[in-house]
Amino acid sequence: MPWFIALALLVVPIVEIFVIIQVGQVIGGWPTVALLLVESALGAWLIKREGRRAWRALQSSFETGKMPGRELADAALVLVGGTLLLTPGFITDIFGFFFVLPFTRPLARRAMTAFFGRRVATQLGGPGLGAFIPGAPTPGAGAPGPQRPTDDVIQGEVIDPDKK
């Protein structure tokens, strides 16, 4: 387990308890509990709706033969966001809503793509996916920025082995 995940598992509950206590001191104990319950109910409804939408988009891309990159990212964000929304607390709910809401999910998707592009690039020791993701840093490059594959063209013919 990476060290930052272990640290997050220790720090996040402490921060959540602190925030819940602070909110409870401002608005009262029962209104805080009610607010947490309303957030959970709204989150559950939103997860159900957006999860179905993501599943339909994923099925549609498979049926049309399209590469489901965006659809898989959306499904992953809805899954992670749903987990965060069902976890009691205000901070996790903020991130959960950011991942699940349809108008903020594209921002989260771009951030996730850039993060994983950098991770793949550093793990591979070369440009990796970072070379194809605008703004992803490339190891060994002076300044981070987009890189494109070369424009070399290889002349040839595509032969379908199934056609005779």
C-alpha positions as CSV (number, residue, x, y, z in Angstrom):
1,M,0.0,0.0,0.0
2,P,1.5,3.4,-1.0
3,W,2.3,5.6,1.9
4,F,-0.2,8.4,0.9
5,I,-3.1,6.0,1.0
6,A,-2.2,4.8,4.5
7,L,-1.8,8.5,5.5
8,A,-5.2,9.3,4.0
9,L,-6.9,6.4,5.9
10,L,-5.5,7.9,9.1
11,V,-6.1,11.6,8.4
12,V,-9.5,11.7,6.6
13,P,-11.5,10.3,9.5
14,I,-9.9,12.7,11.9
15,V,-10.6,15.7,9.6
16,E,-14.2,14.4,9.0
17,I,-14.9,14.1,12.8
18,F,-13.4,17.6,13.4
19,V,-15.6,19.2,10.6
20,I,-18.7,17.4,11.9
21,I,-18.1,18.7,15.4
22,Q,-17.5,22.2,14.1
23,V,-20.7,22.2,12.0
24,G,-22.6,20.7,15.0
25,Q,-21.4,23.6,17.2
26,V,-22.7,26.1,14.7
27,I,-26.0,24.6,13.7
28,G,-26.7,22.1,16.5
29,G,-26.4,18.4,16.9
30,W,-29.7,17.2,15.4
31,P,-29.6,19.5,12.4
32,T,-26.1,18.2,11.7
33,V,-27.3,14.6,11.8
34,A,-30.3,15.6,9.6
35,L,-28.0,17.3,7.1
36,L,-25.7,14.2,6.9
37,L,-28.8,12.0,6.3
38,V,-30.1,14.3,3.6
39,E,-26.7,14.3,1.9
40,S,-26.6,10.5,2.0
41,A,-30.1,10.2,0.6
42,L,-29.4,12.7,-2.2
43,G,-26.1,11.0,-2.9
44,A,-27.8,7.5,-3.1
45,W,-30.4,8.9,-5.5
46,L,-27.7,10.6,-7.6
47,I,-25.5,7.5,-7.7
48,K,-28.4,5.4,-8.9
49,R,-29.2,7.8,-11.7
50,E,-25.7,8.5,-12.8
51,G,-24.6,4.9,-12.4
52,R,-27.4,3.8,-14.8
53,R,-26.5,6.6,-17.2
54,A,-22.8,5.5,-17.1
55,W,-23.7,1.8,-17.6
56,R,-25.9,2.6,-20.6
57,A,-23.2,4.7,-22.2
58,L,-20.7,1.9,-21.6
59,Q,-23.0,-0.7,-23.1
60,S,-23.7,1.6,-26.1
61,S,-20.0,2.0,-26.8
62,F,-19.5,-1.7,-26.7
63,E,-22.4,-2.3,-29.1
64,T,-21.1,0.2,-31.6
65,G,-17.5,-1.1,-31.3
66,K,-16.3,2.2,-30.1
67,M,-13.3,2.3,-27.6
68,P,-15.0,3.1,-24.3
69,G,-12.3,5.3,-22.7
70,R,-14.5,8.2,-21.6
71,E,-17.3,5.9,-20.6
72,L,-15.0,3.7,-18.4
73,A,-13.6,6.9,-16.8
74,D,-17.1,8.1,-16.0
75,A,-18.1,4.7,-14.6
76,A,-15.0,4.7,-12.4
77,L,-15.7,8.3,-11.2
78,V,-19.3,7.4,-10.4
79,L,-18.1,4.3,-8.4
80,V,-15.5,6.3,-6.4
81,G,-17.8,9.2,-6.0
82,G,-20.6,6.9,-4.8
83,T,-18.3,5.4,-2.2
84,L,-17.4,8.8,-1.0
85,L,-21.0,10.0,-0.9
86,L,-22.1,7.0,1.2
87,T,-19.2,7.6,3.7
88,P,-20.5,9.8,6.4
89,G,-18.9,13.2,6.5
90,F,-18.9,16.6,4.8
91,I,-15.5,16.6,3.1
92,T,-16.0,13.2,1.5
93,D,-19.4,14.3,0.3
94,I,-17.9,17.4,-1.4
95,F,-15.5,15.1,-3.3
96,G,-18.2,12.6,-4.0
97,F,-20.5,15.1,-5.5
98,F,-17.6,16.5,-7.6
99,F,-17.0,13.0,-9.0
100,V,-20.7,12.1,-9.6
101,L,-22.4,15.3,-10.8
102,P,-22.7,15.4,-14.6
103,F,-21.5,19.0,-14.9
104,T,-18.4,18.5,-12.7
105,R,-17.4,15.0,-13.8
106,P,-15.6,16.2,-17.0
107,L,-13.3,18.3,-14.8
108,A,-12.7,15.3,-12.6
109,R,-12.1,13.1,-15.6
110,R,-9.5,15.4,-17.0
111,A,-7.7,15.5,-13.7
112,M,-7.8,11.8,-13.4
113,T,-6.5,11.3,-16.9
114,A,-3.6,13.7,-16.3
115,F,-2.8,12.0,-13.0
116,F,-2.8,8.5,-14.4
117,G,-1.0,9.6,-17.6
118,R,1.8,11.0,-15.4
119,R,1.8,7.8,-13.3
120,V,2.1,5.6,-16.3
121,A,4.8,7.8,-17.8
122,T,7.0,7.6,-14.6
123,Q,6.3,3.8,-14.2
124,L,7.3,3.1,-17.8
125,G,10.4,5.3,-17.6
126,G,9.5,6.9,-20.9
127,P,6.8,9.0,-22.4
128,G,4.1,6.4,-21.8
129,L,0.6,7.7,-22.1
130,G,1.8,11.1,-21.1
131,A,3.0,11.6,-24.7
132,F,-0.6,11.5,-25.8
133,I,-2.2,13.5,-23.0
134,P,-1.9,17.3,-23.5
135,G,-0.3,18.9,-20.5
136,A,1.1,15.7,-19.0
137,P,4.8,15.9,-18.1
138,T,7.2,13.7,-19.9
139,P,10.2,12.3,-18.0
140,G,13.4,13.8,-19.2
141,A,11.8,16.7,-20.9
142,G,12.8,20.2,-19.8
143,A,9.3,21.6,-19.3
144,P,6.0,19.7,-19.1
145,G,3.8,20.0,-22.1
146,P,2.2,17.9,-24.8
147,Q,4.2,15.7,-27.1
148,R,2.9,14.2,-30.3
149,P,4.0,11.2,-32.1
150,T,6.2,11.8,-35.1
151,D,4.6,12.4,-38.5
152,D,6.5,9.5,-40.2
153,V,4.3,7.6,-42.6
154,I,4.9,4.0,-43.3
155,Q,3.7,3.0,-46.8
156,G,2.0,-0.4,-46.9
157,E,-1.2,-2.3,-47.5
158,V,-3.7,-3.6,-44.9
159,I,-4.4,-7.3,-45.6
160,D,-7.5,-8.8,-44.0
161,P,-6.7,-12.5,-43.4
162,D,-10.4,-13.4,-43.2
163,K,-11.1,-12.1,-46.8
164,K,-10.2,-14.4,-49.6
